[in-house]
Amino acid sequence: MEEYALVIRVGGALIIAFLLNFLLRRIIKLFINRYAKRVSADATSFSFLKNSVGFIIFCVAAIYILQYVPGLKQVKTALFASAGIFAAIIGFAAQKAFANIIGGVFILIFRPFRVGDVVFIGTEYRGIVEEITLRHIIIRNYENRRIIIPNGIISDETIVNSSISDSRIKKHIEFTVDFNSDIEKAHNIIREEAEKHPLTLDVRKPEDVEKGSHKVIVRTIELMEYAIKLRAYVWAKDSDDAFIINCDLNNIIVLRFKEAGISIPYPYRNVIIQHANRQEGESL
Protein backbone atom coordinates (compact mmCIF):
# COMPACT_ATOMS: atom_id res chain seq x y z
CA MET A 1 0.00 0.00 0.00
CA GLU A 2 2.81 2.38 0.83
CA GLU A 3 4.33 1.82 -2.60
CA TYR A 4 1.01 2.65 -4.27
CA ALA A 5 0.64 5.74 -2.10
CA LEU A 6 4.15 6.83 -3.08
CA VAL A 7 3.38 6.41 -6.78
CA ILE A 8 0.08 8.27 -6.39
CA ARG A 9 1.77 11.11 -4.51
CA VAL A 10 4.60 11.54 -7.03
CA GLY A 11 2.30 11.05 -10.01
CA GLY A 12 -0.25 13.44 -8.55
CA ALA A 13 2.38 16.12 -8.00
CA LEU A 14 3.60 15.81 -11.59
CA ILE A 15 0.09 15.77 -13.06
CA ILE A 16 -0.90 18.84 -11.04
CA ALA A 17 2.29 20.60 -12.14
CA PHE A 18 1.60 19.85 -15.82
CA LEU A 19 -2.05 20.91 -15.54
CA LEU A 20 -1.23 24.13 -13.70
CA ASN A 21 1.47 24.97 -16.22
CA PHE A 22 -0.89 24.30 -19.14
CA LEU A 23 -3.85 26.20 -17.69
CA LEU A 24 -1.91 29.24 -16.49
CA ARG A 25 -0.06 29.59 -19.80
CA ARG A 26 -3.36 29.38 -21.69
CA ILE A 27 -5.00 31.95 -19.42
CA ILE A 28 -2.10 34.38 -19.75
CA LYS A 29 -1.98 33.89 -23.54
CA LEU A 30 -5.75 34.46 -23.75
CA PHE A 31 -5.43 37.66 -21.73
CA ILE A 32 -2.61 38.91 -23.95
CA ASN A 33 -4.56 38.24 -27.15
CA ARG A 34 -7.89 39.65 -25.99
CA TYR A 35 -7.43 42.21 -23.27
CA ALA A 36 -3.85 43.49 -23.11
CA LYS A 37 -4.38 46.21 -25.73
CA ARG A 38 -7.75 47.25 -24.26
CA VAL A 39 -6.32 47.91 -20.81
CA SER A 40 -3.01 49.28 -22.15
CA ALA A 41 -1.07 46.44 -20.53
CA ASP A 42 2.43 45.63 -21.70
CA ALA A 43 2.41 42.35 -23.62
CA THR A 44 6.12 41.89 -22.91
CA SER A 45 5.57 41.46 -19.17
CA PHE A 46 2.79 38.93 -19.70
CA SER A 47 4.83 37.03 -22.29
CA PHE A 48 7.75 36.83 -19.86
CA LEU A 49 5.38 35.76 -17.06
CA LYS A 50 3.87 33.07 -19.26
CA ASN A 51 7.27 31.55 -19.96
CA SER A 52 8.35 31.79 -16.31
CA VAL A 53 5.27 30.01 -14.97
CA GLY A 54 6.43 26.54 -15.99
CA PHE A 55 9.85 27.01 -14.44
CA ILE A 56 8.37 28.07 -11.09
CA ILE A 57 5.70 25.36 -11.02
CA PHE A 58 8.11 22.51 -11.74
CA CYS A 59 10.61 23.82 -9.18
CA VAL A 60 7.85 23.74 -6.55
CA ALA A 61 6.85 20.23 -7.65
CA ALA A 62 10.46 19.02 -7.37
CA ILE A 63 10.77 20.47 -3.86
CA TYR A 64 7.49 18.80 -2.86
CA ILE A 65 8.64 15.42 -4.13
CA LEU A 66 11.99 15.69 -2.33
CA GLN A 67 10.29 16.82 0.88
CA TYR A 68 7.37 14.44 1.21
CA VAL A 69 8.43 11.25 -0.54
CA PRO A 70 10.17 9.12 2.13
CA GLY A 71 12.48 7.36 -0.29
CA LEU A 72 13.90 10.64 -1.51
CA LYS A 73 14.57 12.24 1.87
CA GLN A 74 18.02 10.68 2.00
CA VAL A 75 18.73 12.03 -1.49
CA LYS A 76 17.65 15.48 -0.35
CA THR A 77 19.88 15.22 2.75
CA ALA A 78 22.84 14.11 0.68
CA LEU A 79 22.29 16.94 -1.76
CA PHE A 80 22.26 19.53 1.00
CA ALA A 81 25.27 17.92 2.70
CA SER A 82 27.31 18.27 -0.47
CA ALA A 83 25.76 21.60 -1.38
CA GLY A 84 29.12 23.37 -1.62
CA ILE A 85 30.64 20.95 -4.12
CA PHE A 86 27.34 20.60 -5.95
CA ALA A 87 26.95 24.37 -6.24
CA ALA A 88 30.50 24.75 -7.56
CA ILE A 89 29.95 22.08 -10.23
CA ILE A 90 26.57 23.45 -11.25
CA GLY A 91 27.87 27.01 -11.21
CA PHE A 92 30.73 26.14 -13.54
CA ALA A 93 28.58 24.05 -15.89
CA ALA A 94 25.66 26.47 -16.00
CA GLN A 95 27.37 29.83 -16.29
CA LYS A 96 25.78 30.54 -19.66
CA ALA A 97 22.38 29.32 -18.48
CA PHE A 98 22.44 31.66 -15.48
CA ALA A 99 23.72 34.50 -17.68
CA ASN A 100 20.75 33.96 -19.97
CA ILE A 101 18.31 33.99 -17.05
CA ILE A 102 19.81 37.17 -15.59
CA GLY A 103 19.74 38.69 -19.07
CA GLY A 104 16.05 37.85 -19.35
CA VAL A 105 15.32 39.52 -16.02
CA PHE A 106 17.24 42.63 -17.12
CA ILE A 107 15.26 42.75 -20.36
CA LEU A 108 12.04 42.68 -18.34
CA ILE A 109 13.26 45.40 -15.94
CA PHE A 110 14.96 47.82 -18.34
CA ARG A 111 12.88 46.97 -21.44
CA PRO A 112 15.22 47.83 -24.31
CA PHE A 113 12.52 46.31 -26.51
CA ARG A 114 9.06 44.82 -26.21
CA VAL A 115 7.06 42.13 -27.97
CA GLY A 116 6.17 43.50 -31.40
CA ASP A 117 9.12 45.91 -31.67
CA VAL A 118 11.32 46.03 -34.77
CA VAL A 119 14.92 45.67 -33.61
CA PHE A 120 18.48 45.39 -34.89
CA ILE A 121 20.67 43.33 -32.56
CA GLY A 122 24.35 43.69 -33.31
CA THR A 123 25.15 43.59 -37.02
CA GLU A 124 23.54 40.25 -37.82
CA TYR A 125 20.01 40.09 -36.47
CA ARG A 126 17.04 42.15 -37.61
CA GLY A 127 13.34 41.47 -37.21
CA ILE A 128 10.24 41.67 -35.05
CA VAL A 129 10.33 40.47 -31.44
CA GLU A 130 7.78 37.68 -31.06
CA GLU A 131 8.54 36.18 -27.66
CA ILE A 132 10.73 36.82 -24.62
CA THR A 133 11.59 33.93 -22.28
CA LEU A 134 13.92 33.40 -19.33
CA ARG A 135 16.54 31.90 -21.63
CA HIS A 136 16.14 33.57 -25.03
CA ILE A 137 14.11 35.81 -27.29
CA ILE A 138 12.53 34.85 -30.60
CA ILE A 139 12.77 37.25 -33.54
CA ARG A 140 10.88 36.85 -36.81
CA ASN A 141 13.04 38.16 -39.63
CA TYR A 142 11.85 39.46 -43.01
CA GLU A 143 12.15 36.00 -44.57
CA ASN A 144 9.56 34.80 -42.00
CA ARG A 145 12.20 32.72 -40.22
CA ARG A 146 12.49 32.58 -36.45
CA ILE A 147 15.83 33.52 -34.93
CA ILE A 148 16.40 32.33 -31.35
CA ILE A 149 18.96 34.50 -29.55
CA PRO A 150 20.14 33.69 -25.98
CA ASN A 151 19.64 36.56 -23.56
CA GLY A 152 23.30 36.45 -22.55
CA ILE A 153 24.34 37.39 -26.09
CA ILE A 154 21.83 40.24 -26.23
CA SER A 155 23.31 41.78 -23.08
CA ASP A 156 26.65 42.24 -24.87
CA GLU A 157 25.26 43.60 -28.15
CA THR A 158 24.17 47.03 -29.34
CA ILE A 159 20.39 47.18 -29.83
CA VAL A 160 18.70 49.50 -32.31
CA ASN A 161 14.96 49.72 -31.61
CA SER A 162 12.87 51.22 -34.42
CA SER A 163 9.63 51.12 -32.41
CA ILE A 164 10.38 52.97 -29.15
CA SER A 165 8.40 56.23 -28.83
CA ASP A 166 8.22 56.88 -32.58
CA SER A 167 8.13 54.16 -35.22
CA ARG A 168 8.59 56.60 -38.11
CA ILE A 169 11.75 56.23 -40.18
CA LYS A 170 13.73 58.91 -41.99
CA LYS A 171 15.16 56.83 -44.79
CA HIS A 172 18.34 57.95 -46.56
CA ILE A 173 18.04 56.97 -50.23
CA GLU A 174 21.18 57.60 -52.26
CA PHE A 175 21.97 57.85 -55.97
CA THR A 176 25.10 58.70 -57.93
CA VAL A 177 25.40 60.71 -61.16
CA ASP A 178 28.43 61.55 -63.26
CA PHE A 179 30.16 64.92 -63.18
CA ASN A 180 28.72 65.97 -66.56
CA SER A 181 25.09 65.52 -65.43
CA ASP A 182 22.62 68.31 -64.72
CA ILE A 183 22.64 68.16 -60.90
CA GLU A 184 19.61 70.41 -60.49
CA LYS A 185 17.56 68.24 -62.85
CA ALA A 186 18.64 65.11 -60.94
CA HIS A 187 17.55 66.74 -57.66
CA ASN A 188 14.15 67.61 -59.11
CA ILE A 189 13.55 64.11 -60.49
CA ILE A 190 14.42 62.42 -57.20
CA ARG A 191 12.31 64.88 -55.19
CA GLU A 192 9.32 64.59 -57.53
CA GLU A 193 9.23 60.79 -57.46
CA ALA A 194 9.82 60.59 -53.70
CA GLU A 195 7.14 63.16 -52.86
CA LYS A 196 4.44 61.51 -54.95
CA HIS A 197 5.05 58.03 -53.56
CA PRO A 198 1.90 57.03 -51.61
CA LEU A 199 3.86 55.81 -48.58
CA THR A 200 5.94 58.97 -48.13
CA LEU A 201 4.97 60.94 -45.02
CA ASP A 202 4.76 64.72 -44.88
CA VAL A 203 6.35 65.75 -41.57
CA ARG A 204 6.57 69.46 -42.35
CA LYS A 205 5.21 71.95 -39.85
CA PRO A 206 2.65 74.54 -41.05
CA GLU A 207 5.30 77.27 -40.98
CA ASP A 208 7.58 75.09 -43.14
CA VAL A 209 4.81 74.70 -45.71
CA GLU A 210 4.25 78.47 -45.75
CA LYS A 211 7.95 79.02 -46.37
CA GLY A 212 7.78 76.69 -49.36
CA SER A 213 9.93 73.92 -47.87
CA HIS A 214 9.85 70.69 -49.80
CA LYS A 215 8.22 67.52 -48.51
CA VAL A 216 11.39 65.60 -49.39
CA ILE A 217 14.84 67.15 -49.05
CA VAL A 218 17.50 66.18 -51.61
CA ARG A 219 21.13 67.16 -51.07
CA THR A 220 24.48 66.67 -52.76
CA ILE A 221 26.49 65.03 -50.02
CA GLU A 222 29.76 63.88 -51.57
CA LEU A 223 32.07 64.34 -54.56
CA MET A 224 33.48 60.88 -55.15
CA GLU A 225 36.34 59.80 -57.42
CA TYR A 226 34.02 58.85 -60.24
CA ALA A 227 30.61 60.34 -59.34
CA ILE A 228 28.53 62.84 -57.40
CA LYS A 229 26.48 61.30 -54.59
CA LEU A 230 22.94 62.60 -53.99
CA ARG A 231 20.81 61.75 -50.98
CA ALA A 232 17.04 62.01 -50.49
CA TYR A 233 15.66 62.21 -46.94
CA VAL A 234 12.32 60.41 -47.06
CA TRP A 235 10.01 59.89 -44.07
CA ALA A 236 8.00 56.66 -43.78
CA LYS A 237 5.56 55.24 -41.24
CA ASP A 238 7.87 52.37 -40.27
CA SER A 239 10.81 50.32 -41.50
CA ASP A 240 8.59 48.18 -43.75
CA ASP A 241 7.25 51.21 -45.61
CA ALA A 242 10.74 52.69 -45.80
CA PHE A 243 12.03 49.52 -47.46
CA ILE A 244 9.20 49.58 -50.03
CA ILE A 245 9.82 53.25 -50.83
CA ASN A 246 13.53 52.58 -51.30
CA CYS A 247 12.91 49.70 -53.72
CA ASP A 248 10.27 51.60 -55.71
CA LEU A 249 12.44 54.70 -56.05
CA ASN A 250 15.41 52.64 -57.20
CA ASN A 251 13.30 51.36 -60.09
CA ILE A 252 11.66 54.60 -61.15
CA ILE A 253 14.71 56.85 -60.73
CA VAL A 254 16.82 54.67 -63.03
CA LEU A 255 14.14 54.99 -65.73
CA ARG A 256 13.70 58.73 -65.21
CA PHE A 257 17.46 59.32 -65.31
CA LYS A 258 17.70 57.46 -68.64
CA GLU A 259 14.88 59.56 -70.09
CA ALA A 260 16.56 62.78 -68.91
CA GLY A 261 20.00 61.77 -70.21
CA ILE A 262 21.50 61.58 -66.72
CA SER A 263 24.18 58.92 -66.43
CA ILE A 264 24.64 56.70 -63.39
CA PRO A 265 28.40 56.01 -63.33
CA TYR A 266 30.32 53.08 -62.01
CA PRO A 267 33.98 52.77 -61.05
CA TYR A 268 36.34 51.62 -63.74
CA ARG A 269 40.07 51.49 -64.40
CA ASN A 270 42.06 51.93 -67.60
CA VAL A 271 44.93 49.45 -67.73
CA ILE A 272 47.77 50.50 -70.06
CA ILE A 273 50.36 47.87 -70.93
CA GLN A 274 53.61 49.13 -72.39
CA HIS A 275 55.99 46.75 -74.16
CA ALA A 276 59.63 47.80 -74.00
CA ASN A 277 61.64 47.42 -77.21
CA ARG A 278 63.96 44.47 -76.88
CA GLN A 279 67.08 43.94 -78.94
CA GLU A 280 67.45 40.81 -80.96
CA GLY A 281 68.69 37.93 -78.85
CA GLU A 282 67.62 39.59 -75.57
CA SER A 283 66.06 37.11 -73.18
CA LEU A 284 62.45 37.66 -72.02
Protein Blocks (a to p, Z undefined) as FASTA:
>chain_A
ZZmmmmmmmmmmmmmmmmmmmmmmmmmmmmmmmmmmmnopafklmmmmmmmmmmmmmmmm
mmmmmmmmmklmmmmmmmmmmmmmmmmmmmmmmmmmmmmmmmmmmmmmnopacehiacde
hjlbgcddfbdcfkbccdddfkopacdddfklmmmpccddfkgopacdcddddddddfkb
cfklmmmmmmmmmmmpmkbccfbdfklmmnopafbdcddfbdcfkbccdddddddfblml
mmmmmmmmmmmmmmmmmmnopacdddddddddddddddehiaZZ
